[in-house]
Amino acid sequence: MQYKKIRSLALLLVLFASATSLMAQTTDCYWQQHVDYTMDVSIDVKSFQYSGTQKLVYTNNSPDTLNRIYYHLFFNAFQPGSEMDIRLQNITDPDSRMMTANQTSRIAALNESEMGYLHPVSLKQDGQTVSFLEEETVLVVDLVNPIPPGGKTTLDMDFKGQVPLQVRRAGRNSSEGVALSMSQWYPKLAEYDFEGWHADPYIAREFHGVWGDFDVKLTLDKKYVVGGSGYLQNPQEIGHGYETPGTKVKKQKGKTMTWHFKAPMVHDFMWAADPDYLHDTLQVENGPTLHFLYKNNPEIIENWKKLQPKTAEMMQFFSKNIGSYPYKQYSVIQGGDGGMEYAMSTLITGERKFGSLVGVTAHEMAHSWFQHILATNESKHEWMDEGFTTFISSLCMNEIMDENKDNPFENSYRGYYNLATSGKEQPQTTHADRYDLNFAYGQAAYSKGAVFLAQLGYIIGQDKLMETIQKYYEDFKFKHPVPNDIKRTAEKVSGMELDWYLTDWTQTTNTIDYGIKEVVADGEKTKVTLERIGSMPMPIDILVVYADGSQETLYAPLRMMRGEKENPYPSLKRTTLEDWPWAFPTYSFSLDKPKANIKAVVIDPSQLMADINAQNNIWQAQ
């Protein structure tokens, strides 16, 4: 899709009048680790405790010899006194979902039977016992045999866990009555890449994982219906709507049932289960099968039925505008505490108005591309994950819900302006756990991250932006791209130099503020002087409206771009001016008409340049 021009120029004037150094990943030297999981787990749905075995085959594709490895043990965060609990108690604006009615930590209030835990019982490397140390949510393992470059090792673990009372993302007995939301539930190998190990403690948010294949068997009460990542391998033993229509189901004997899933080439595995789940499927034309699992609650069934064709539209939209969805299935599952993306699936809360249900599904499904296929390190570059997802899901909602917004990203721009003028902004290079405020994190990741792409469209042109997104996906799918990769992709597509954009927007809190300093008569001509007030450079689009109703645009390229975008308003004459070197605080040009003939001069009629002060962007004749 070539998305619509953001708004008509005439409408803009009415509105204005009324309002009066990051490393690159290269294909030549790029490498990434690989891990295959085989897990067999039994779950007691009464005690919410589980035990299992895990066989992990790890391939070291790095140029380094590894003497130590790390696992994540996420459920250990849900214990009184954990780092997550202490952080929750000390941050100024804690997540309300994690607080009691008395504004105290819900984690701190968990008793022994309600808290979460995940503990290795034994661990062997290639048959030899290895030593390990639990450091809350991180397991430190000293290997018996170092893994050389190109080498493989097999790690066999017995582990046990307890599902915490639902506090954040994962857990049991959610506020909507979902029994089990099983995300971040298993010992998960930490990622090792060109920067080294990423064994971050689980304090607040965001993840990073190793690509691999999952083979998972889950044994639990036969009354429960399960959905999640992966393809069910034994549907004729399971039933519950998974079986092939018209064939007989031969269910397993006894009170429990084993569900066998395989998920190829993913970096996480989630599942959810409830005895009252309804299960619907929908086949997307030339696409995957969609699975919907939701509570048998009369108050939500109608909305969940209406959601299904909309979800098919989303899948087609994203596949067309980013790139083809590579799996044969996607599951939308009621659970969790809001909305959270996982491999081939999502957990979302389901007791919502229809528009909200569609919106959260669109956002989480878009994460299948911007995180579960383009797997950035969310802890360090969360804006590439949340921001890019917000950008593309905003476009999607504008189309499939017939919102017809002139600027589909208006909420993202509004959020960014609130952040930039708050005095609380931190650079987007801040680690996700290190933001002083949840507000600052949210606006930097979601709003400012989305504006990064929307504003990139202003800089290089909308068609070049969409071409950049598609090339970025094609070049970096099933890899771990970093910020420099999206910048370099945009440079290759546009032919422009864009290092200044990545640097100022993501590594500083510099702001954009351009203004019209003066419009003065100059004989039979008119001299217009613009000024750069903010520190961040930008190219400038200028609209001139004349007294007779005619219009034209002018374009002042930024010199350090070393290039020019195509005319975004082909129906209007455009004059390309001389480059504006950033160091010059003012910039002047002449119009070949007297001042009396000029009705208005407007900087950036599209409003896609994130200028923090729009009031000085328009001059109108008195």
C-alpha positions in Angstrom: 0.0 0.0 0.0 1.1 3.5 -0.7 -0.5 5.2 2.2 -2.6 8.3 1.8 -1.2 11.9 1.8 -1.6 12.9 5.4 -3.9 15.8 5.0 -5.1 18.4 2.4 -3.2 21.6 2.4 -6.3 23.7 2.4 -7.6 21.9 5.6 -4.2 22.5 7.2 -4.4 26.2 6.7 -7.9 26.2 8.3 -6.6 24.2 11.3 -3.5 26.4 11.7 -5.6 29.6 11.5 -8.0 28.3 14.1 -5.2 27.2 16.4 -3.1 30.4 15.3 26.9 5.1 17.5 25.8 1.9 17.2 27.5 -1.0 15.4 26.1 -2.3 12.2 25.1 -5.9 11.4 26.5 -6.8 8.0 25.7 -9.9 6.0 29.4 -10.6 5.5 30.4 -11.0 9.1 27.0 -11.6 10.8 26.5 -14.6 13.0 23.9 -15.7 15.5 23.6 -18.5 18.0 21.1 -21.4 17.7 19.4 -23.5 20.3 16.9 -26.3 20.1 14.6 -27.1 23.0 12.9 -30.5 23.8 10.7 -30.2 26.9 8.3 -32.6 28.7 6.3 -30.9 31.4 3.6 -32.0 33.8 1.3 -29.4 35.4 -0.8 -29.8 38.6 -3.7 -27.4 38.0 -4.7 -27.5 41.6 -1.4 -26.5 43.2 -0.2 -24.6 40.1 3.1 -26.4 40.4 4.9 -28.1 37.5 8.0 -30.1 36.9 9.7 -31.0 33.7 12.7 -32.1 31.7 14.6 -30.0 29.2 17.0 -31.1 26.6 18.8 -28.2 25.1 21.1 -28.5 22.0 23.2 -25.3 21.8 25.2 -24.4 18.7 28.0 -21.8 19.2 28.1 -19.9 15.9 30.2 -17.1 17.4 34.0 -16.7 16.9 34.5 -17.1 20.7 35.0 -20.1 23.0 32.3 -20.1 25.7 33.3 -21.2 29.2 30.0 -20.1 30.9 26.4 -19.8 29.8 23.3 -18.2 31.4 19.6 -19.0 31.6 16.7 -16.8 32.5 14.5 -17.9 35.4 11.7 -15.3 35.0 9.2 -16.7 37.5 11.6 -16.0 40.4 10.8 -12.3 39.9 7.4 -12.9 41.5 8.6 -13.2 45.0 8.6 -10.6 47.9 11.9 -8.8 48.0 12.9 -9.6 44.4 14.5 -6.9 42.2 11.2 -6.5 40.4 9.4 -6.0 43.7 11.9 -3.5 45.0 11.9 -1.6 41.8 8.1 -1.5 41.9 8.2 -0.1 45.4 10.7 2.7 44.5 9.7 4.0 41.1 7.6 7.2 41.2 4.9 6.0 38.8 4.6 2.2 39.3 2.5 0.1 36.9 -1.0 0.2 38.3 -1.6 -3.4 37.3 1.1 -4.5 39.8 -0.3 -2.4 42.7 -3.0 -3.1 45.2 -5.9 -0.8 45.9 -3.8 0.7 48.7 -1.0 1.4 46.3 1.4 -1.2 47.6 3.2 -3.8 45.6 1.2 -6.9 44.7 4.4 -8.9 44.6 5.2 -8.0 48.2 1.8 -9.3 49.2 2.2 -12.8 47.7 2.3 -15.6 50.2 4.3 -18.8 49.7 1.5 -20.6 47.8 0.9 -17.6 45.5 4.4 -16.5 44.6 6.2 -17.8 41.5 9.4 -19.8 41.3 11.5 -21.6 38.7 14.4 -23.8 40.0 16.7 -26.2 38.2 16.9 -29.6 40.1 19.8 -31.0 38.1 21.9 -30.1 35.1 24.3 -32.0 32.9 26.4 -31.1 30.0 26.9 -33.9 27.5 26.2 -36.4 30.4 28.5 -34.7 32.9 27.1 -32.9 36.0 27.8 -29.2 35.9 27.8 -26.6 38.7 25.3 -23.8 38.6 24.3 -20.8 40.7 20.8 -19.2 40.9 21.0 -15.4 41.1 17.3 -14.8 41.4 16.1 -14.5 37.7 19.5 -15.5 36.2 21.1 -18.9 36.3 24.9 -18.9 36.0 26.4 -22.1 34.6 30.1 -22.9 34.5 30.6 -25.5 31.8 32.6 -28.7 32.2 33.7 -28.5 28.6 34.0 -25.1 26.9 32.1 -24.7 23.6 34.5 -23.8 20.8 33.5 -21.7 17.8 31.3 -23.9 15.6 30.8 -26.4 18.4 27.7 -27.9 19.9 26.8 -29.1 23.3 23.7 -30.8 24.9 22.4 -29.6 28.2 19.9 -31.8 30.1 18.0 -30.2 33.0 15.3 -31.3 35.4 13.4 -28.3 36.7 10.4 -27.4 38.8 8.2 -24.3 39.0 5.2 -22.7 40.6 2.9 -20.4 38.6 2.5 -17.1 40.4 -0.8 -15.4 41.0 -1.3 -13.2 38.0 0.6 -10.0 38.5 2.3 -9.2 35.2 2.0 -10.9 31.9 2.2 -14.5 33.1 0.4 -16.2 36.0 -2.6 -18.0 37.2 -6.2 -16.9 37.8 -6.2 -13.6 35.9 -8.6 -10.8 36.6 -10.8 -12.2 33.8 -10.7 -15.7 35.2 -8.1 -17.3 32.9 -6.5 -20.2 34.7 -3.0 -20.3 33.2 -1.1 -17.7 31.2 2.2 -19.4 30.7 4.8 -17.0 29.3 8.4 -16.7 30.4 7.7 -20.0 32.2 10.7 -22.3 31.3 14.5 -22.0 31.8 15.4 -19.9 28.8 18.9 -19.7 27.5 20.2 -16.1 27.4 21.4 -14.6 24.1 25.1 -14.2 23.2 25.9 -11.9 20.3 28.5 -9.5 19.0 28.1 -7.5 22.2 28.5 -10.5 24.5 26.0 -12.0 26.9 22.6 -10.5 27.5 21.8 -12.1 30.8 19.6 -9.2 32.1 17.7 -9.8 35.3 13.9 -9.6 35.0 13.1 -6.3 36.7 10.4 -4.8 34.6 10.1 -5.4 30.9 11.4 -6.6 27.5 13.2 -9.7 26.4 15.8 -11.1 24.0 16.1 -14.7 22.8 18.0 -17.2 20.8 16.5 -18.6 17.5 15.7 -22.3 17.5 13.2 -25.1 17.3 10.9 -26.0 20.2 9.5 -29.5 20.8 7.2 -29.2 23.8 4.9 -31.8 25.5 2.5 -30.5 28.2 0.6 -32.9 30.4 -2.3 -31.5 32.4 -6.0 -32.0 33.4 -8.0 -33.3 30.5 -10.7 -30.7 31.0 -8.3 -27.9 30.0 -8.0 -26.4 26.5 -4.6 -25.3 25.5 -3.4 -22.8 22.9 -0.1 -21.0 22.2 3.1 -21.1 20.1 3.7 -24.0 17.7 1.7 -26.6 15.7 -0.2 -29.2 17.6 1.2 -32.6 16.7 -1.5 -34.9 18.1 -4.9 -33.2 17.3 -6.7 -36.5 16.9 -5.9 -37.3 20.5 -6.8 -33.9 21.7 -10.0 -32.8 20.0 -11.2 -29.4 21.4 -11.6 -28.1 17.8 -8.0 -28.9 16.8 -8.9 -32.2 15.0 -9.4 -32.5 11.3 -13.1 -32.0 10.5 -14.9 -35.3 9.8 -12.3 -37.5 11.5 -12.8 -39.4 14.7 -11.1 -38.3 17.9 -9.4 -41.0 19.9 -8.8 -39.2 23.2 -6.1 -40.3 25.6 -7.2 -42.3 28.6 -7.0 -41.2 32.2 -7.6 -37.8 33.9 -4.8 -36.0 32.1 -3.9 -35.4 28.5 -0.6 -34.6 26.8 -0.5 -31.8 24.3 2.5 -32.0 21.9 3.5 -28.8 20.1 6.4 -28.0 17.7 7.4 -24.5 16.9 10.1 -24.1 14.2 12.6 -21.2 14.1 11.2 -19.0 17.0 12.9 -17.4 20.0 10.2 -18.0 22.6 7.3 -20.4 23.4 4.1 -19.4 25.2 1.0 -21.3 26.1 -2.2 -20.7 27.9 -4.9 -23.1 29.3 -8.4 -22.9 30.7 -11.3 -25.4 31.1 -13.8 -22.9 29.7 -12.0 -21.8 26.5 -14.0 -21.7 23.3 -11.8 -22.4 20.3 -12.5 -21.1 16.8 -10.4 -21.2 13.6 -10.4 -19.1 10.5 -8.3 -19.7 7.4 -6.8 -16.6 5.9 -6.9 -16.5 2.1 -3.3 -17.3 0.9 -2.2 -17.1 4.5 -2.1 -18.9 7.8 -4.8 -20.5 9.9 -6.0 -18.3 12.7 -6.9 -19.7 16.1 -9.0 -17.9 18.7 -9.3 -19.1 22.3 -11.4 -17.1 24.7 -13.6 -17.7 27.7 -17.1 -18.9 27.4 -18.5 -15.6 28.7 -21.7 -14.5 27.1 -20.7 -10.8 27.5 -17.6 -11.2 25.2 -18.5 -13.9 22.7 -20.1 -11.5 20.1 -17.0 -9.2 20.1 -14.7 -12.2 19.8 -16.7 -13.5 16.8 -16.6 -10.1 15.1 -12.8 -9.9 15.8 -12.1 -12.9 13.6 -12.6 -11.5 10.1 -10.8 -8.3 11.2 -7.8 -10.4 12.3 -7.7 -11.9 8.9 -7.6 -8.4 7.4 -4.8 -7.5 9.7 -2.8 -10.5 8.6 -3.2 -9.6 5.0 -2.4 -5.9 5.6 0.9 -6.7 7.4 2.0 -9.3 5.0 1.4 -6.9 2.1 3.1 -3.9 3.7 6.0 -5.5 5.6 6.5 -9.0 4.1 4.9 -12.4 4.0 4.1 -14.0 7.4 6.3 -17.1 7.4 4.4 -19.5 9.7 1.2 -21.5 8.9 -0.6 -20.4 12.1 -1.3 -17.6 14.5 -3.2 -17.7 17.7 -5.1 -15.0 19.5 -5.7 -16.0 23.1 -7.5 -14.4 26.0 -5.1 -14.2 29.0 -2.3 -12.1 30.5 -2.8 -8.7 31.9 -3.2 -6.4 28.8 -1.5 -7.4 25.5 1.8 -9.1 25.0 3.3 -10.7 21.9 4.8 -14.2 21.7 6.0 -16.5 18.9 3.1 -17.3 16.5 0.6 -16.0 19.1 -0.5 -13.3 21.6 -2.1 -13.1 25.0 -4.7 -10.3 25.3 -7.3 -9.4 27.9 -10.7 -10.0 26.3 -13.3 -8.1 28.2 -13.0 -5.0 26.0 -15.1 -2.9 23.7 -14.9 -4.0 20.1 -12.6 -1.2 18.9 -10.2 -1.8 21.8 -10.2 -5.6 21.1 -9.4 -5.0 17.5 -6.7 -2.4 18.4 -4.9 -4.6 20.9 -5.0 -7.5 18.5 -3.6 -5.4 15.6 -0.7 -4.1 17.8 0.2 -7.6 19.1 -0.1 -9.2 15.7 2.2 -6.6 14.2 4.8 -7.7 16.8 5.0 -10.9 14.9 7.0 -8.9 12.3 8.7 -6.3 14.6 10.0 -8.6 17.3 9.2 -12.2 16.5 10.7 -12.2 13.0 12.8 -9.1 13.2 14.2 -9.9 16.7 15.8 -6.7 18.0 17.2 -6.7 21.5 14.1 -5.2 23.2 16.0 -4.3 26.4 18.4 -2.0 24.5 16.4 -1.0 21.5 12.8 -1.2 22.7 11.8 1.7 20.4 12.5 -0.5 17.3 10.1 -3.1 18.7 7.3 -1.1 20.2 7.6 2.0 18.0 7.7 0.3 14.7 4.8 -1.9 15.8 2.8 1.2 16.8 3.6 2.8 13.4 2.4 -0.1 11.3 -0.6 -1.0 13.5 -1.8 2.6 13.4 -1.7 2.4 9.6 -3.5 -0.9 9.7 -6.3 0.4 12.0 -6.8 3.4 9.9 -7.5 1.2 6.9 -9.4 -1.9 8.3 -11.5 0.2 10.8 -12.2 2.9 8.3 -10.8 5.6 10.7 -9.8 7.8 7.7 -7.5 9.9 9.8 -5.6 12.5 8.0 -2.6 11.7 10.2 -2.9 8.1 11.5 0.1 8.8 13.8 -1.5 11.8 15.6 -1.6 10.0 19.0 2.1 9.1 18.7 3.1 12.7 17.9 1.0 13.9 20.8 2.7 11.4 23.1 6.1 12.5 21.9 5.4 16.2 22.4 4.3 15.5 26.0 7.5 13.7 26.6 9.8 16.2 24.9 8.3 19.2 26.8 8.0 17.4 30.1 11.6 17.7 31.3 11.6 13.9 32.0 12.9 12.6 28.6 15.9 10.3 28.5 17.6 9.2 25.2 16.2 6.1 23.5 19.5 4.5 24.0 18.6 4.1 27.7 18.2 0.5 28.8 14.5 -0.4 29.2 15.0 -1.0 32.9 16.9 2.2 33.5 14.2 4.8 32.7 13.5 7.0 35.8 9.7 6.8 35.0 7.4 4.4 33.3 5.9 7.4 31.6 9.3 8.3 30.0 9.9 4.7 28.9 6.4 4.3 27.4 6.5 7.5 25.4 10.1 6.9 24.3 9.4 3.4 23.2 5.9 3.6 21.7 5.4 7.2 20.7 8.9 8.5 19.9 9.6 5.1 18.3 6.6 5.4 16.0 7.5 9.0 15.1 11.0 7.8 14.1 9.4 6.0 11.1 6.6 8.5 10.4 9.2 11.3 10.3 11.5 9.3 8.3 8.8 9.3 5.7 8.8 13.1 5.8 12.6 13.1 5.2 12.9 10.5 2.4 9.4 10.4 1.1 6.4 8.1 1.9 7.0 5.7 -1.0 10.7 5.3 0.0 9.7 4.7 3.6 7.4 1.8 2.7 10.1 0.5 0.4 12.6 0.8 3.3 10.4 -1.2 5.7 10.0 -4.0 3.1 13.7 -4.2 2.4 14.5 -4.1 6.1 12.2 -7.0 6.6 13.6 -9.0 3.7 17.2 -8.4 4.7 17.0 -8.9 8.4 14.1 -11.4 9.0 15.1 -14.2 11.4 18.1 -12.1 12.6 18.7 -9.6 15.4 18.9 -6.1 13.7 20.2 -3.1 15.5 19.4 0.6 15.0 22.1 1.1 12.4 20.5 -1.6 10.2 17.2 0.4 9.7 19.2 3.5 9.1 21.5 1.9 6.5 18.5 0.3 4.8 16.8 3.7 4.4 20.1 5.2 3.1 20.3 2.4 0.4 16.7 3.0 -0.6 16.8 6.8 -0.6 20.3 7.5 -1.6 20.6 10.0 1.3 23.0 10.2 4.2 21.0 9.7 7.4 23.4 9.2 10.3 22.5 12.6 11.7 18.9 11.4 12.0 19.7 8.3 13.9 22.1 10.1 16.1 20.0 13.1 17.1 16.7 11.3 17.4 17.7 8.1 19.3 20.9 9.0 21.1 20.1 12.5 22.4 17.1 14.4 23.6 17.6 17.2 21.1 14.4 18.7 19.8 13.2 20.1 16.5 11.9 23.6 16.5 11.9 25.7 13.3 10.1 29.0 12.9 9.2 31.7 10.5 11.3 34.7 11.8 10.0 37.3 9.4 8.3 37.9 6.0 9.3 41.3 4.7 8.8 43.3 1.4 11.9 43.4 -0.8 10.8 45.7 -3.7 8.6 43.7 -6.0 9.7 40.5 -4.2 9.3 39.2 -0.7 12.0 38.0 1.6 11.2 35.1 4.0 13.6 34.3 6.8 13.3 31.0 8.7 15.1 30.2 12.0 16.4 27.0 13.6 15.6 27.2 17.3 16.0 23.6 18.3 19.3 21.7 18.1 18.1 18.9 15.8 18.5 19.5 12.1 15.8 18.8 9.5 15.1 19.5 5.8 12.2 21.9 5.5 9.0 21.8 3.4 7.4 25.3 2.9 3.9 26.0 1.6 3.0 29.4 0.3 -0.6 30.5 -0.2 -1.2 33.6 -2.3 -4.1 36.1 -2.1 -5.6 34.8 -5.4 -5.9 31.3 -3.9 -3.0 29.7 -5.7 -0.4 27.7 -3.9 3.2 26.5 -4.3 5.7 24.7 -2.2 9.4 25.2 -1.6 12.0 22.7 -0.3 15.1 23.5 1.7 17.2 20.3 1.8 19.5 19.7 4.7 23.0 19.9 3.4 24.3 16.9 5.5 21.6 14.7 3.8 23.5 14.9 0.5 20.2 14.3 -1.3 16.7 15.4 -1.9 13.3 13.7 -1.7 10.8 13.7 -4.5 8.0 16.3 -4.4 5.4 15.0 -1.9 2.7 17.3 -3.4 2.9 16.6 -7.2 -0.2 18.6 -7.9 1.7 21.8 -6.8 4.7 23.5 -8.2 7.8 22.9 -6.1 11.0 25.0 -6.0 14.0 23.3 -4.6 16.1 25.9 -2.7 19.8 25.8 -1.8 20.8 23.5 1.0 20.5 24.7 4.5 23.7 24.0 6.5 22.8 23.0 10.0 25.2 25.4 11.7 23.5 28.5 10.3 20.7 29.5 12.7 18.7 31.4 10.0 17.9 30.8 6.4 16.4 33.3 3.8 14.9 33.0 0.4 12.9 35.2 -2.0 9.4 34.9 -3.4 8.9 36.5 -6.8 5.7 38.3 -5.7 5.0 41.3 -3.5 4.2 40.8 0.1 0.7 42.1 -0.4 0.0 39.1 -2.7 1.0 36.6 0.0 -1.7 35.2 2.3 0.2 32.6 4.3 3.6 30.8 4.7 3.6 27.5 6.4 6.5 25.2 7.5 5.7 21.5 7.0 2.1 21.4 5.9 2.1 17.6 6.5 2.8 18.0 10.2 5.0 14.9 10.0 8.1 16.8 11.2 8.0 16.5 15.0 8.4 20.3 15.6 7.7 20.9 19.3 6.3 24.4 18.7 3.8 24.6 15.9 2.8 28.1 16.8 5.8 29.6 15.0 5.4 27.5 11.9 2.9 29.7 10.2 2.8 33.3 9.1 -0.4 34.9 8.0 -1.1 38.3 6.4 -2.8 40.7 8.8 
